[in-house]
Structures are given as structure tokens and as C-alpha cells.
Amino acid sequence: MNTAIHPESPLAPARQLFRSALISTAGHCKIACGFCFRADRAHGFLDISTYTRTLSRLKEIGAEAICLTGGEPTHHPELRQLVRLAHQFGIPVSIVTSARDPDDVDRLADVGRLLANVTVSADSAGAMELGRTTRSVASAVVTLERIPTPEKVLHLTYWKLTADECQDVYERVDASGVQIQLSPVALDDTTRQRVGCTFYEYLAQHREDAALLSRYFQFTSRFQKHLTTLRGMHLYPERRSSCVSAALYVSANGEIRRCPYGKSGVSVHAPRAEISRFLHAGPRDRTTPECAAICRADDTCE
């Protein structure tokens, strides 16, 4: 009896529409922010063959865009190749970066015209002290001005703001013409205890910072809702909803997850049927303040 060998069928579109994917380009980061809440850390970079297969699978399920994150994307030795491969698959690509070092900024500028947008992370003075970082707003604007990308975003992680600092941030953003995203510092119980901050002091600081920022920036309704949701997650953890993210996450070793904090995943090297089962299965994880900070609405201020 003759046996016919059939190739795998293409992936069927997932029941839940996954519009985009966050792809980790490296398992490590030399920035090492003290308040970093990355879910997975390891040595090494995303290899090109795994990345190419990732793009193929994302294209099959209908993903419309990808965002390269880290670790730090500019540390990847083949950053330009990562961006060009995405274009070959017809997938727009953006980057989230903390690049400040001149060599890192040069690598970012080299691919700038190929990017849909670039987001540069910065910290308020209080957040820099808390996380032992040097990611100032001023240096972030300098990086953004070097990148020839149409859409530029300054992402500010804030903690213990002052009126003078808010005024300075507003003036720098206004003068540079970049967009701004805002995120309160996310601290787990261990970090809160380390810095001597009680649970209710932590929530009170979030409210105080948001009230101060609202004098200088007009929050969108979606960002206001995000802040309310975050507070509710802290106060009533038992009420946290199941993950409904429209974005997938791909780790530096090629594991597809619904979220960086997801407890289950599937390798991009797995058979299509296995990937399809994972994507069509209902979400098992509940939303946390950390993952909500990643998946929140992009628009912060009007």
C-alpha cells in the first residue's frame, strides 16, 4: 500500500485575534534596572533561525505587527537583520529601547527608517534613585532626536515626582514633538519592603504622582481606566480577570506565550497542530499589575 506524506497544514487563524507580538531579542540586559519586572531572564540572544520561524508562524495567524524588546534590542549583534526579516514577511516592526550609549544609538539610528515607531524608556528622578538607573528624560530625548523614525515615543516610568520635574518633562516633550507614555513604577512585595514602603504608602504615592502629572498632561480615558484597574488589582487580587490580551509574547528562546508572565507556552519549533491547540485554548492566567503595565493602552495623553 502506498502512503502519501502530506506537509503540515498552515496555522488556522486563532479564535482570539492576536494582532501583534512582543519579541524578546535577548535574555539579558546590561541596563539592569532595580525595579525591572521582566518575567524571564537568561544568557544569549534570539537566534536568526528561531526568529525567522517565529515570523512565519505569526504571519500565518494574522499578526499585523511586532515589537522588538529585550533585554536591550540594540545589543543584539544582528539587529538590522531582525528588522529586515520582518519587512520581508510584510510585518511592520517597532522597537522599545533604553539606548543611551553612543554605539547603541548608532545601531538604532541605522535601522530607524525601517521602523514603524521607536519607544525610548526614561525614568523620573525618584524612579532613577529607586532603580539605580541613569535613564533620564533629557538623555531619552537626545536618543529620540537621533532616530529617523516618523513616530517617536518617550515612555516615562515615574515615582515620587515633583512639580518642577513635571514642568521640565512637559517642556522637553513639547519642544521635541515626541509622544509620551506614562507608567507608575511597579514594585512587588519584596521590593516595597526593601525600600521601606508599606502597601498603602505605595498606592498613595501612585495617586499623588498621577494627580501631579494630570496638571501638565491631559490623560486619555483609557489611561485613567488603566490606573483605576491597577489600583483594583492591588486592593482586590481575588477579582483579577483572566488574560484577554490581543498581543502574544515570544521569549528569546522561541517560546510563544500569551504574556511574558504566562505559565504555559509552546515552542515556535513545535508542529503547527500543537501551536494551533495552544492558541485556540482559553486563557489560563489571571491578569497581574506587572502584565497589565505591559499590555495597557498605548495612548496615555491627549
C-alpha positions in Angstrom: 0.0 0.0 0.0 1.3 3.4 -1.0 1.5 6.0 1.8 1.3 9.7 0.9 3.2 12.1 3.1 1.4 15.5 3.4 3.0 18.6 4.6 1.6 20.3 7.7 -1.5 22.5 7.1 -0.9 26.2 7.6 -2.0 27.5 11.0 -5.6 28.5 11.1 -6.4 31.9 12.5 -6.7 31.7 16.3 -10.1 32.1 17.8 -8.8 35.1 19.7 -7.4 37.7 17.4 -3.7 38.2 18.2 -3.0 41.5 16.4 0.7 41.8 17.4 3.6 40.2 19.2 6.2 41.4 21.6 9.5 39.6 20.8 12.4 39.4 23.3 15.7 39.7 21.4 17.9 38.8 24.4 17.6 37.0 27.7 19.7 39.6 29.5 20.1 43.3 29.7 23.1 45.4 30.8 20.9 48.2 32.0 19.7 46.1 35.0 17.1 48.5 36.4 16.5 47.8 40.1 12.7 47.8 39.7 12.7 45.7 36.5 9.9 43.2 36.4 10.9 41.1 33.4 9.4 37.7 33.7 12.2 35.7 32.1 16.0 36.3 32.1 18.7 34.2 30.7 22.0 34.4 28.8 22.2 34.7 25.0 20.4 36.3 22.1 17.5 35.3 19.9 19.0 33.3 17.0 18.0 34.1 13.4 16.6 30.7 12.6 14.2 30.8 15.6 13.3 34.4 14.8 12.5 33.5 11.2 10.3 30.6 12.2 8.6 33.0 14.7 7.8 35.5 11.9 6.4 32.7 9.7 4.1 31.4 12.4 3.0 34.9 13.4 2.2 35.7 9.8 0.1 32.6 9.5 -2.1 33.5 12.4 -2.6 37.0 11.2 -0.4 39.1 13.4 -0.2 42.6 12.0 2.9 44.0 13.8 5.8 43.1 16.0 7.7 45.0 18.7 11.3 44.1 19.4 12.2 44.3 23.1 14.9 42.8 25.3 16.8 42.7 27.3 18.1 45.6 25.1 17.4 45.2 21.4 20.4 47.4 20.4 22.7 44.8 22.0 21.7 42.2 19.5 24.6 41.6 17.1 22.2 41.3 14.1 19.6 44.0 14.9 19.4 45.2 11.3 18.8 41.6 10.1 16.0 41.3 12.6 14.3 44.4 11.2 14.8 43.5 7.6 13.5 40.0 8.0 10.3 41.4 9.5 9.9 43.5 6.4 10.4 40.5 4.1 7.4 38.9 5.9 5.4 42.1 5.4 5.2 42.8 9.1 5.8 46.3 10.4 8.3 46.4 13.3 8.9 48.7 16.2 11.4 48.8 19.0 11.3 49.5 22.7 14.8 50.5 23.9 16.8 52.1 26.7 19.7 53.0 24.3 21.9 55.8 25.6 25.4 54.6 24.8 26.6 56.2 21.5 27.3 52.8 19.8 23.8 51.6 20.8 22.2 54.8 19.5 24.2 54.5 16.2 22.9 51.0 15.7 19.3 52.2 16.4 19.7 55.1 14.0 21.0 52.8 11.3 17.6 51.0 11.2 15.5 54.0 12.1 13.9 54.5 8.7 12.8 50.8 8.7 10.8 51.1 11.9 7.2 51.9 12.3 8.0 53.6 15.6 10.6 53.6 18.4 9.9 54.0 22.1 12.7 55.1 24.4 12.4 54.4 28.1 13.1 57.0 30.7 12.7 57.3 34.5 11.8 60.2 36.7 14.4 61.3 39.3 12.6 59.2 42.0 12.5 56.2 39.8 16.2 56.5 38.9 17.1 56.6 42.5 14.8 53.7 43.3 16.1 51.6 40.4 19.7 52.8 40.3 19.4 53.8 36.7 20.6 56.7 34.6 17.7 56.7 32.1 16.9 60.4 32.4 14.3 62.2 30.3 16.9 64.5 28.9 19.1 61.6 27.6 16.0 59.9 26.2 15.1 62.9 24.1 18.7 63.1 22.8 18.3 59.5 21.7 14.9 60.1 20.1 16.3 63.1 18.2 18.9 60.9 16.6 16.4 58.3 15.2 15.0 59.0 11.8 11.6 57.3 12.6 8.3 59.0 11.8 6.7 58.1 15.2 8.7 58.6 18.3 7.6 57.9 21.9 9.1 58.7 25.2 8.0 56.2 27.9 8.3 57.6 31.4 8.3 55.4 34.4 7.5 57.7 37.3 7.9 57.6 41.1 7.9 60.5 43.7 7.5 63.3 41.2 7.8 67.0 41.9 6.1 69.9 40.2 9.4 71.2 38.9 10.2 67.9 37.3 6.8 67.6 35.7 7.2 71.0 34.3 10.6 70.1 32.9 9.2 66.9 31.3 6.3 68.8 29.8 8.6 71.4 28.2 11.1 68.8 26.8 8.3 66.7 25.3 6.6 69.8 23.9 9.8 71.1 22.4 10.9 67.8 20.8 7.4 67.0 19.4 7.6 63.3 20.6 4.6 61.4 22.1 4.7 60.5 25.7 3.5 57.3 27.6 3.4 57.2 31.4 3.7 54.3 33.7 3.9 54.2 37.5 6.7 52.2 39.0 5.6 48.6 39.6 7.0 47.2 42.8 6.4 43.7 44.2 6.1 43.0 47.9 9.8 42.2 48.3 11.0 45.4 46.6 8.4 47.5 48.6 9.8 46.1 51.8 13.4 46.7 50.7 12.7 50.4 50.1 10.7 50.8 53.3 7.3 51.4 51.6 4.1 49.9 53.0 1.4 48.7 50.7 -0.9 51.7 51.4 2.0 54.2 51.1 2.8 52.6 47.7 -0.8 53.1 46.5 -0.9 56.6 47.9 2.3 57.6 46.1 0.7 56.3 42.8 -2.3 58.6 43.4 -0.2 61.6 44.3 2.1 61.2 41.2 -0.9 60.8 38.9 -2.6 63.8 40.3 0.5 65.9 39.8 1.0 64.7 36.2 -2.6 65.5 35.4 -1.8 69.2 35.9 0.6 69.1 33.0 -0.7 66.3 30.7 -4.3 65.6 29.7 -4.9 61.8 30.4 -6.9 59.8 27.9 -9.9 58.0 29.3 -8.1 54.7 28.5 -5.1 55.6 30.7 -7.4 56.8 33.5 -9.1 53.5 33.3 -5.8 51.7 33.4 -4.8 53.5 36.6 -8.1 52.6 38.2 -7.7 49.0 37.1 -4.2 48.8 38.5 -5.4 50.0 41.9 -8.2 47.5 41.9 -5.7 44.7 41.1 -3.7 45.6 44.2 -6.6 46.0 46.5 -8.7 43.1 45.3 -6.4 40.4 43.9 -9.1 37.8 44.0 -11.1 39.8 41.5 -8.4 39.8 38.8 -9.8 38.8 35.4 -8.4 36.3 33.0 -5.9 37.4 30.4 -7.6 38.8 27.2 -4.5 40.3 25.6 -4.5 40.7 21.8 -0.7 40.5 21.8 1.4 37.4 22.1 4.9 37.2 23.7 7.8 35.3 22.2 10.8 34.7 24.5 14.4 34.8 23.4 14.5 31.0 23.2 11.4 30.9 20.9 8.6 30.1 23.3 5.2 31.6 22.4 3.2 32.7 25.4 0.1 34.8 25.9 2.1 37.0 28.2 5.7 37.3 29.5 4.2 36.1 32.8 2.2 33.2 31.3 2.8 29.8 33.0 2.2 27.9 29.8 3.6 28.2 26.3 4.6 26.4 23.1 7.8 26.5 21.1 7.8 28.1 17.6 9.5 24.8 16.5 6.6 22.7 17.6 4.3 21.2 14.9 1.6 23.6 13.7 -1.1 21.5 15.2 0.4 21.9 18.7 0.8 25.7 18.2 -2.8 25.9 17.0 -4.1 24.0 20.0 -2.3 26.4 22.3 -3.6 29.5 20.5 -7.2 28.2 20.4 -7.2 27.1 24.1 -8.8 29.5 26.5 -6.5 31.7 28.7 -5.5 30.1 32.0 -3.6 33.0 33.6 -5.1 35.9 35.5 -4.0 39.5 34.9 -1.4 40.9 37.3 -0.3 44.5 37.8 3.0 43.7 36.1 1.5 42.3 32.9 -1.2 45.0 32.8 1.6 47.5 32.7 2.9 45.9 29.5 -0.4 45.4 27.8 -2.0 48.7 28.7 -3.4 51.0 26.1 -0.6 52.7 24.1 -2.2 56.2 24.3 -1.6 58.0 27.6 -2.1 61.7 27.0 -4.2 63.7 24.6 
